Amino acid sequence: MTIIKRLRTYTAILAGLGVALAALAGTASASTGMLPPAGPDAPAQPAPVVHTVVVGGTPGWQIALIAIGAALVAATAAVLIERARSARRPVTAAA
């Protein structure tokens, strides 16, 4: 394996770990902000009442349209990348 491939692999691993750490840090700070103070001198507080509010939403046809659009973009990108890669490959003589 060449040094470039090794560096690319290490960079991808490091980036993945960084993203995972950032996600964990974000969820940890959000979850600990709701904890009541601990200890024997902490005042007794009742549990908070949670009111769920659901307003609007995305209709099913819009979700389907977004999924179809994303699939078309992904397919187009895959075809363009494959054509670019095949154009760079050396042509070998068939036996």
PyMOL commands that place a pseudoatom at each C-alpha (Angstrom):
pseudoatom trace, name=CA, resn=MET, resi=1, chain=A, elem=C, hetatm=0, pos=[0.000, 0.000, 0.000]
pseudoatom trace, name=CA, resn=THR, resi=2, chain=A, elem=C, hetatm=0, pos=[1.420, 3.372, -0.913]
pseudoatom trace, name=CA, resn=ILE, resi=3, chain=A, elem=C, hetatm=0, pos=[1.921, 6.164, 1.578]
pseudoatom trace, name=CA, resn=ILE, resi=4, chain=A, elem=C, hetatm=0, pos=[-0.864, 8.236, -0.035]
pseudoatom trace, name=CA, resn=LYS, resi=5, chain=A, elem=C, hetatm=0, pos=[-3.434, 5.463, 0.441]
pseudoatom trace, name=CA, resn=ARG, resi=6, chain=A, elem=C, hetatm=0, pos=[-2.322, 4.989, 4.030]
pseudoatom trace, name=CA, resn=LEU, resi=7, chain=A, elem=C, hetatm=0, pos=[-2.607, 8.701, 4.751]
pseudoatom trace, name=CA, resn=ARG, resi=8, chain=A, elem=C, hetatm=0, pos=[-6.042, 8.790, 3.139]
pseudoatom trace, name=CA, resn=THR, resi=9, chain=A, elem=C, hetatm=0, pos=[-7.183, 5.877, 5.310]
pseudoatom trace, name=CA, resn=TYR, resi=10, chain=A, elem=C, hetatm=0, pos=[-5.853, 7.455, 8.503]
pseudoatom trace, name=CA, resn=THR, resi=11, chain=A, elem=C, hetatm=0, pos=[-7.436, 10.784, 7.598]
pseudoatom trace, name=CA, resn=ALA, resi=12, chain=A, elem=C, hetatm=0, pos=[-10.812, 9.148, 6.994]
pseudoatom trace, name=CA, resn=ILE, resi=13, chain=A, elem=C, hetatm=0, pos=[-10.638, 7.316, 10.316]
pseudoatom trace, name=CA, resn=LEU, resi=14, chain=A, elem=C, hetatm=0, pos=[-9.631, 10.482, 12.149]
pseudoatom trace, name=CA, resn=ALA, resi=15, chain=A, elem=C, hetatm=0, pos=[-12.435, 12.464, 10.503]
pseudoatom trace, name=CA, resn=GLY, resi=16, chain=A, elem=C, hetatm=0, pos=[-14.984, 9.804, 11.436]
pseudoatom trace, name=CA, resn=LEU, resi=17, chain=A, elem=C, hetatm=0, pos=[-13.829, 9.804, 15.043]
pseudoatom trace, name=CA, resn=GLY, resi=18, chain=A, elem=C, hetatm=0, pos=[-13.994, 13.595, 15.119]
pseudoatom trace, name=CA, resn=VAL, resi=19, chain=A, elem=C, hetatm=0, pos=[-17.566, 13.615, 13.832]
pseudoatom trace, name=CA, resn=ALA, resi=20, chain=A, elem=C, hetatm=0, pos=[-18.582, 10.950, 16.344]
pseudoatom trace, name=CA, resn=LEU, resi=21, chain=A, elem=C, hetatm=0, pos=[-16.981, 12.900, 19.185]
pseudoatom trace, name=CA, resn=ALA, resi=22, chain=A, elem=C, hetatm=0, pos=[-18.714, 16.109, 18.120]
pseudoatom trace, name=CA, resn=ALA, resi=23, chain=A, elem=C, hetatm=0, pos=[-22.070, 14.326, 17.981]
pseudoatom trace, name=CA, resn=LEU, resi=24, chain=A, elem=C, hetatm=0, pos=[-21.577, 12.843, 21.436]
pseudoatom trace, name=CA, resn=ALA, resi=25, chain=A, elem=C, hetatm=0, pos=[-20.504, 16.185, 22.877]
pseudoatom trace, name=CA, resn=GLY, resi=26, chain=A, elem=C, hetatm=0, pos=[-23.569, 17.877, 21.429]
pseudoatom trace, name=CA, resn=THR, resi=27, chain=A, elem=C, hetatm=0, pos=[-25.990, 15.328, 22.829]
pseudoatom trace, name=CA, resn=ALA, resi=28, chain=A, elem=C, hetatm=0, pos=[-24.260, 15.211, 26.210]
pseudoatom trace, name=CA, resn=SER, resi=29, chain=A, elem=C, hetatm=0, pos=[-24.456, 18.968, 26.731]
pseudoatom trace, name=CA, resn=ALA, resi=30, chain=A, elem=C, hetatm=0, pos=[-28.114, 19.021, 25.697]
pseudoatom trace, name=CA, resn=SER, resi=31, chain=A, elem=C, hetatm=0, pos=[-29.055, 16.171, 28.006]
pseudoatom trace, name=CA, resn=THR, resi=32, chain=A, elem=C, hetatm=0, pos=[-27.195, 17.393, 31.095]
pseudoatom trace, name=CA, resn=GLY, resi=33, chain=A, elem=C, hetatm=0, pos=[-28.757, 20.855, 30.903]
pseudoatom trace, name=CA, resn=MET, resi=34, chain=A, elem=C, hetatm=0, pos=[-32.105, 19.411, 32.023]
pseudoatom trace, name=CA, resn=LEU, resi=35, chain=A, elem=C, hetatm=0, pos=[-30.827, 17.576, 35.105]
pseudoatom trace, name=CA, resn=PRO, resi=36, chain=A, elem=C, hetatm=0, pos=[-31.919, 18.926, 38.489]
pseudoatom trace, name=CA, resn=PRO, resi=37, chain=A, elem=C, hetatm=0, pos=[-29.213, 19.789, 40.997]
pseudoatom trace, name=CA, resn=ALA, resi=38, chain=A, elem=C, hetatm=0, pos=[-28.027, 16.781, 42.997]
pseudoatom trace, name=CA, resn=GLY, resi=39, chain=A, elem=C, hetatm=0, pos=[-27.252, 16.475, 46.662]
pseudoatom trace, name=CA, resn=PRO, resi=40, chain=A, elem=C, hetatm=0, pos=[-28.997, 16.489, 50.026]
pseudoatom trace, name=CA, resn=ASP, resi=41, chain=A, elem=C, hetatm=0, pos=[-29.615, 20.274, 49.940]
pseudoatom trace, name=CA, resn=ALA, resi=42, chain=A, elem=C, hetatm=0, pos=[-31.235, 20.218, 46.488]
pseudoatom trace, name=CA, resn=PRO, resi=43, chain=A, elem=C, hetatm=0, pos=[-34.831, 21.412, 46.493]
pseudoatom trace, name=CA, resn=ALA, resi=44, chain=A, elem=C, hetatm=0, pos=[-37.473, 18.823, 45.628]
pseudoatom trace, name=CA, resn=GLN, resi=45, chain=A, elem=C, hetatm=0, pos=[-38.918, 19.735, 42.253]
pseudoatom trace, name=CA, resn=PRO, resi=46, chain=A, elem=C, hetatm=0, pos=[-41.857, 18.116, 40.534]
pseudoatom trace, name=CA, resn=ALA, resi=47, chain=A, elem=C, hetatm=0, pos=[-41.284, 16.447, 37.201]
pseudoatom trace, name=CA, resn=PRO, resi=48, chain=A, elem=C, hetatm=0, pos=[-41.701, 18.887, 34.291]
pseudoatom trace, name=CA, resn=VAL, resi=49, chain=A, elem=C, hetatm=0, pos=[-44.826, 18.577, 32.186]
pseudoatom trace, name=CA, resn=VAL, resi=50, chain=A, elem=C, hetatm=0, pos=[-44.087, 18.012, 28.514]
pseudoatom trace, name=CA, resn=HIS, resi=51, chain=A, elem=C, hetatm=0, pos=[-46.571, 19.348, 25.966]
pseudoatom trace, name=CA, resn=THR, resi=52, chain=A, elem=C, hetatm=0, pos=[-46.176, 17.883, 22.506]
pseudoatom trace, name=CA, resn=VAL, resi=53, chain=A, elem=C, hetatm=0, pos=[-47.086, 20.292, 19.745]
pseudoatom trace, name=CA, resn=VAL, resi=54, chain=A, elem=C, hetatm=0, pos=[-47.444, 18.935, 16.223]
pseudoatom trace, name=CA, resn=VAL, resi=55, chain=A, elem=C, hetatm=0, pos=[-48.195, 21.518, 13.592]
pseudoatom trace, name=CA, resn=GLY, resi=56, chain=A, elem=C, hetatm=0, pos=[-47.959, 20.893, 9.876]
pseudoatom trace, name=CA, resn=GLY, resi=57, chain=A, elem=C, hetatm=0, pos=[-45.563, 18.339, 8.528]
pseudoatom trace, name=CA, resn=THR, resi=58, chain=A, elem=C, hetatm=0, pos=[-44.438, 17.209, 5.127]
pseudoatom trace, name=CA, resn=PRO, resi=59, chain=A, elem=C, hetatm=0, pos=[-47.039, 15.514, 2.927]
pseudoatom trace, name=CA, resn=GLY, resi=60, chain=A, elem=C, hetatm=0, pos=[-46.202, 12.087, 1.540]
pseudoatom trace, name=CA, resn=TRP, resi=61, chain=A, elem=C, hetatm=0, pos=[-46.013, 13.254, -2.060]
pseudoatom trace, name=CA, resn=GLN, resi=62, chain=A, elem=C, hetatm=0, pos=[-43.333, 15.793, -1.150]
pseudoatom trace, name=CA, resn=ILE, resi=63, chain=A, elem=C, hetatm=0, pos=[-41.283, 13.128, 0.619]
pseudoatom trace, name=CA, resn=ALA, resi=64, chain=A, elem=C, hetatm=0, pos=[-41.578, 10.879, -2.429]
pseudoatom trace, name=CA, resn=LEU, resi=65, chain=A, elem=C, hetatm=0, pos=[-40.538, 13.751, -4.710]
pseudoatom trace, name=CA, resn=ILE, resi=66, chain=A, elem=C, hetatm=0, pos=[-37.482, 14.495, -2.562]
pseudoatom trace, name=CA, resn=ALA, resi=67, chain=A, elem=C, hetatm=0, pos=[-36.496, 10.795, -2.556]
pseudoatom trace, name=CA, resn=ILE, resi=68, chain=A, elem=C, hetatm=0, pos=[-36.848, 10.546, -6.346]
pseudoatom trace, name=CA, resn=GLY, resi=69, chain=A, elem=C, hetatm=0, pos=[-34.802, 13.716, -6.818]
pseudoatom trace, name=CA, resn=ALA, resi=70, chain=A, elem=C, hetatm=0, pos=[-32.060, 12.454, -4.508]
pseudoatom trace, name=CA, resn=ALA, resi=71, chain=A, elem=C, hetatm=0, pos=[-31.963, 9.121, -6.353]
pseudoatom trace, name=CA, resn=LEU, resi=72, chain=A, elem=C, hetatm=0, pos=[-31.651, 10.885, -9.719]
pseudoatom trace, name=CA, resn=VAL, resi=73, chain=A, elem=C, hetatm=0, pos=[-28.837, 13.104, -8.451]
pseudoatom trace, name=CA, resn=ALA, resi=74, chain=A, elem=C, hetatm=0, pos=[-26.987, 10.093, -7.001]
pseudoatom trace, name=CA, resn=ALA, resi=75, chain=A, elem=C, hetatm=0, pos=[-27.386, 8.080, -10.213]
pseudoatom trace, name=CA, resn=THR, resi=76, chain=A, elem=C, hetatm=0, pos=[-26.202, 10.992, -12.349]
pseudoatom trace, name=CA, resn=ALA, resi=77, chain=A, elem=C, hetatm=0, pos=[-23.172, 11.521, -10.130]
pseudoatom trace, name=CA, resn=ALA, resi=78, chain=A, elem=C, hetatm=0, pos=[-22.318, 7.806, -10.243]
pseudoatom trace, name=CA, resn=VAL, resi=79, chain=A, elem=C, hetatm=0, pos=[-22.490, 7.732, -14.042]
pseudoatom trace, name=CA, resn=LEU, resi=80, chain=A, elem=C, hetatm=0, pos=[-20.359, 10.858, -14.397]
pseudoatom trace, name=CA, resn=ILE, resi=81, chain=A, elem=C, hetatm=0, pos=[-17.749, 9.545, -11.959]
pseudoatom trace, name=CA, resn=GLU, resi=82, chain=A, elem=C, hetatm=0, pos=[-17.586, 6.181, -13.716]
pseudoatom trace, name=CA, resn=ARG, resi=83, chain=A, elem=C, hetatm=0, pos=[-17.174, 7.854, -17.105]
pseudoatom trace, name=CA, resn=ALA, resi=84, chain=A, elem=C, hetatm=0, pos=[-14.389, 10.062, -15.749]
pseudoatom trace, name=CA, resn=ARG, resi=85, chain=A, elem=C, hetatm=0, pos=[-12.626, 7.047, -14.236]
pseudoatom trace, name=CA, resn=SER, resi=86, chain=A, elem=C, hetatm=0, pos=[-12.925, 4.952, -17.401]
pseudoatom trace, name=CA, resn=ALA, resi=87, chain=A, elem=C, hetatm=0, pos=[-11.555, 7.815, -19.498]
pseudoatom trace, name=CA, resn=ARG, resi=88, chain=A, elem=C, hetatm=0, pos=[-8.396, 7.839, -17.385]
pseudoatom trace, name=CA, resn=ARG, resi=89, chain=A, elem=C, hetatm=0, pos=[-7.758, 4.086, -17.550]
pseudoatom trace, name=CA, resn=PRO, resi=90, chain=A, elem=C, hetatm=0, pos=[-5.118, 2.920, -19.980]
pseudoatom trace, name=CA, resn=VAL, resi=91, chain=A, elem=C, hetatm=0, pos=[-6.440, 0.883, -22.887]
pseudoatom trace, name=CA, resn=THR, resi=92, chain=A, elem=C, hetatm=0, pos=[-5.011, -2.637, -23.061]
pseudoatom trace, name=CA, resn=ALA, resi=93, chain=A, elem=C, hetatm=0, pos=[-4.924, -4.759, -26.192]
pseudoatom trace, name=CA, resn=ALA, resi=94, chain=A, elem=C, hetatm=0, pos=[-7.310, -7.681, -26.237]
pseudoatom trace, name=CA, resn=ALA, resi=95, chain=A, elem=C, hetatm=0, pos=[-5.710, -11.054, -26.910]
for i in range(1, 95): cmd.bond("trace and resi %d" % i, "trace and resi %d" % (i + 1))
show_as sticks, trace
zoom trace
